[in-house]
Amino acid sequence: MPKYSIIVEYIGTNYSGSQVQPGEKTIQSELDKALCTLTRSTVKSDDSGSSYKVKTIFSGRTDAGVHSKGQVVHFELKKPIVASRFLNSLNGLLPDDISVKSIQEVEDSFHAQISAKYRRYQYKIVNRKQRSVWDGHSLLVREPLDIERMNKALSYLIGVHDFTSFKSMRATNPAKDCIVYKAFCSKKDDEIIFEIVANRFLYNMVRTIVGTLLLIEHNKFEPEFMKEVLDAKDRTKAGPTISPDGLTLMEVGYDDYKETK
């Protein structure tokens, strides 16, 4: 069976996350529905009378309200397709807040989740006293933020660490160790972009790191407070899990990570 990989973009505001959940509207449920309609997988699919359902595998789950510009998904089909025609038809079936950016045929060994070497996220903060209708999907922080202090705090996260302090206590996955390749804030005018790259992320990890950054800034703690939280391996020591609306999955990489300017 031919295997295909797609890059999916979505605005997660109206969804209960990316992963299928009973009774919930999710990115995966909408994608599966469109694929089943397009491939007619709910009817007999060959001369033998057998039927099949397209099974989508995501590179990883995103929480409710989180967005994507680079979610990778793979699936297998009964027969080869004309990629460009299939892509147009698939986008025609998807809701306006989900789109498929590209499609390509991949090797049998490719797995959207297991083959991934890194994930790259961005969190957008608008740092000014008043909101604007043009802020889009971002977090408004009214108190002044010090970009140099924030980057000093983030530097303690680089490398291999136990990120238990930044993991939701409701998480069922026992994983705790991650390799963070990059954690850095950049600022242009009143917009701050926090970017983090790691081999994987724990449940609520990015949003809790941002919450801890803001905790440090609001209370004028020393940047070394981030290391104290990291070393504590205790979720109660970190800041709050901040709003998901400023968070976007930007890229999933399948080669070793190399930082680009």
Sequence and secondary structure as in RCSB ss.txt:
>XXXX:A:sequence
MPKYSIIVEYIGTNYSGSQVQPGEKTIQSELDKALCTLTRSTVKSDDSGSSYKVKTIFSGRTDAGVHSKGQVVHF
ELKKPIVASRFLNSLNGLLPDDISVKSIQEVEDSFHAQISAKYRRYQYKIVNRKQRSVWDGHSLLVREPLDIERM
NKALSYLIGVHDFTSFKSMRATNPAKDCIVYKAFCSKKDDEIIFEIVANRFLYNMVRTIVGTLLLIEHNKFEPEF
MKEVLDAKDRTKAGPTISPDGLTLMEVGYDDYKETK
>XXXX:A:secstr
  EEEEEEEE GGGSS SS  TT   HHHHHHHHHHHHHTTTS  STT        EESS   TT EEEEEEEEE
E SS   HHHHHHHHHHHS TTEEEEEEEEE TT  TTTT  EEEEEEEEEESSS  TT  S EEE S   HHHH
HHHHHTT EEEE GGGS TT      EEEEEEEEEEEETTEEEEEEEES   TTHHHHHHHHHHHHHHHT  TTH
HHHHHHHT GGGS     GGGEEEEEEESS      
